[in-house]
Amino acid sequence: MSQVLVMLKLQKELNDNTNGLGWERGETKQGKKIDWKRCIYLEAAELIESYPWKHWKNIDAKVDFENVKIELVDIWHFVMSEMLRVNKIEGNNLSIEELANRANEILSSIDVKKEEDYYKQIEAIESFIKMLLCNFDLDSFIKSYFELNSKLGLSFDELYKLYIGKNILNQFRQDNGYKDGSYIKVWNGKEDNVVMQEILESNSSITPQELMESLNKIYKEL
């Protein structure tokens, strides 16, 4: 199973569980309107805030590249949601496997290097927002997101690991008392997200199920 397919399936499952079946039509099960494009451009604005672009404030500040990666992963949640929505409601209603294949073909065509000038990185983010809001086309939109990752220095392997990690850790927390306050967040002196990252770094090809099993094993030994 391709990594894109794994992530699309996880995102659809997350949306089905949190928003209710039929969320692609634009409403949650509570009747709340869903606007994935708005989610994306507001996350993109937060991404820009990772850069010291303000000429009047903290002029010697450095780019927070770790947060750049996290924001790109957050955007990916919404990008996939919009892909799934457009495909089902406005597109060809491909199977999720066919949609993943389509995205993989686009990904394999990307030949963009990292922009070293962070002002040009900001311009790349703004071009992505423009693509999102003007003359939207699904294939071009997917390509624009993958190109943005390349220009900002986030590899696809990093995207996969960070997405899987965040998705599974959130599920794990919910399954182990996060809502009622009984969940233990610090594991032997380390926060759970640090432990999760260490597991991912030790096995770059780990599956979501294997990550969940590893978290469960460590947690039971606390």
C-alpha positions in Angstrom: 0.0 0.0 0.0 1.4 3.4 -1.0 2.1 6.0 1.7 -0.3 8.4 0.0 -3.1 5.8 0.2 -2.3 5.1 3.8 -2.7 8.8 4.7 -5.8 9.3 2.6 -7.5 6.4 4.3 -6.5 7.7 7.7 -7.8 11.1 6.9 -11.1 9.8 5.6 -11.5 7.7 8.7 -10.8 10.7 10.9 -13.3 12.9 9.0 -15.9 10.1 9.1 -15.5 9.7 12.8 -15.4 13.4 13.8 -17.7 15.0 11.2 -20.0 12.1 10.4 -20.6 10.2 7.2 -21.4 12.4 4.3 -19.1 15.2 5.4 -18.0 15.6 1.8 -21.3 17.4 1.1 -20.0 20.3 3.3 -21.6 19.8 6.7 -20.7 18.0 10.0 -23.2 15.7 11.6 -24.1 18.6 13.9 -25.0 20.7 10.8 -21.9 22.9 11.0 -20.6 24.2 7.6 -17.2 22.8 6.6 -14.9 25.0 4.5 -11.6 23.1 3.9 -10.2 25.9 1.7 -10.6 28.4 4.6 -8.8 25.9 6.9 -6.0 25.7 4.4 -5.4 29.4 3.8 -5.6 30.2 7.6 -3.1 27.5 8.3 -0.9 28.9 5.5 -1.1 32.3 7.2 0.2 30.6 10.4 2.9 29.0 8.4 4.1 32.5 7.3 4.2 33.5 10.9 7.1 30.9 11.3 9.2 33.4 9.4 10.7 36.7 10.8 9.1 38.7 8.0 8.1 41.8 10.1 10.6 44.6 9.4 9.6 46.4 12.6 9.9 43.5 15.1 12.6 41.0 16.2 14.7 41.8 13.1 17.4 39.3 14.1 15.0 36.4 14.7 15.6 33.1 12.8 13.1 31.0 10.8 11.5 28.4 13.0 12.0 25.5 10.5 10.7 22.9 12.8 7.4 24.7 13.1 7.4 25.2 9.3 7.3 21.4 9.0 4.5 21.0 11.5 2.4 23.7 9.8 2.9 22.0 6.4 1.7 18.7 8.0 -1.3 20.5 9.5 -2.1 21.9 6.0 -1.8 18.4 4.6 -4.7 17.2 6.7 -6.9 19.8 5.1 -5.4 19.3 1.6 -6.4 15.6 1.7 -9.8 16.5 3.0 -10.4 18.9 0.1 -9.0 16.2 -2.3 -11.5 13.7 -1.0 -14.4 16.2 -1.1 -13.7 17.5 -4.6 -13.2 14.0 -5.9 -16.5 12.8 -4.5 -18.7 15.8 -5.1 -17.2 17.8 -7.9 -14.8 15.4 -9.6 -14.8 11.9 -11.1 -15.7 10.1 -7.9 -12.6 7.9 -8.2 -12.0 5.2 -5.7 -9.7 6.2 -2.9 -7.0 3.9 -4.4 -7.4 5.7 -7.8 -7.2 9.1 -6.1 -4.0 8.0 -4.3 -2.5 6.8 -7.6 -3.3 10.1 -9.2 -1.6 11.9 -6.4 1.4 9.6 -6.6 1.8 10.3 -10.3 1.8 14.1 -9.6 4.3 13.6 -6.8 6.6 11.6 -9.0 6.6 14.5 -11.5 7.8 17.1 -9.0 11.4 18.4 -9.7 11.7 21.4 -7.4 14.6 22.2 -5.1 14.5 23.9 -1.8 14.5 27.7 -1.8 17.4 29.0 0.3 16.1 32.5 0.5 13.3 32.6 3.1 11.6 35.6 1.5 11.2 33.4 -1.7 9.8 30.6 0.6 7.2 33.1 1.8 6.4 34.0 -1.8 6.0 30.3 -2.5 3.4 30.0 0.3 1.5 33.0 -1.1 1.5 31.4 -4.6 0.1 28.3 -3.1 -2.7 30.3 -1.5 -3.4 32.0 -4.8 -3.6 28.6 -6.5 -6.1 27.5 -3.8 -8.4 30.6 -4.2 -8.1 31.4 -7.9 -8.8 29.1 -10.9 -8.8 26.0 -8.6 -8.0 22.7 -10.3 -7.5 19.5 -8.3 -4.4 18.3 -10.1 -2.8 21.7 -10.0 -3.7 22.1 -6.4 -2.1 18.8 -5.4 1.0 19.7 -7.4 1.2 23.1 -5.9 1.2 21.6 -2.4 3.9 19.1 -3.1 6.0 21.8 -4.8 5.6 24.0 -1.7 6.9 21.2 0.5 10.0 20.9 -1.7 10.6 24.6 -1.7 10.3 24.8 2.1 12.5 21.7 2.7 10.0 19.1 3.8 10.6 15.7 2.2 7.8 13.4 1.4 9.2 10.8 3.9 9.2 13.5 6.6 5.6 14.4 5.7 4.5 10.8 6.0 6.2 10.2 9.3 4.9 13.4 10.9 1.4 12.9 9.6 1.2 9.3 10.8 2.7 10.2 14.1 0.3 13.0 14.8 -2.7 11.0 13.6 -1.9 7.9 15.6 -0.8 9.8 18.8 -4.1 11.7 18.8 -6.0 8.5 18.5 -3.9 6.9 21.3 -4.5 9.8 23.6 -8.3 9.6 23.1 -8.2 5.8 23.7 -6.3 6.3 27.0 -8.2 8.9 29.0 -7.2 12.2 27.4 -10.7 13.6 27.7 -11.3 12.7 31.3 -7.8 13.8 32.4 -6.4 10.3 33.4 -4.0 10.2 30.5 -0.2 10.3 31.4 1.5 12.6 29.0 5.1 12.4 30.3 6.6 8.9 29.8 9.8 8.3 31.9 10.7 11.9 31.7 9.8 12.5 28.1 6.6 13.9 26.6 4.6 11.4 24.6 5.2 13.3 21.3 8.9 13.0 21.8 8.6 9.3 22.4 6.5 9.0 19.2 9.1 10.9 17.2 11.8 8.6 18.5 9.8 5.5 17.4 9.4 7.0 13.9 13.1 7.9 13.6 14.0 4.3 14.5 11.7 2.9 11.8 11.0 5.1 8.8 8.7 2.5 7.2 6.6 1.9 10.2 2.9 1.3 9.6 0.1 3.1 11.6 -0.8 -0.2 13.3 2.8 -0.9 14.3 3.2 2.6 15.7 0.0 2.2 17.8 1.3 -1.2 19.0 4.6 0.4 20.0 2.9 3.2 21.9 0.6 0.7 23.7 3.6 -1.4 24.8 5.5 1.5 26.2 2.5 3.0 27.9 1.6 -0.3 29.7 5.1 -0.4 31.2 4.9 3.0 32.8 
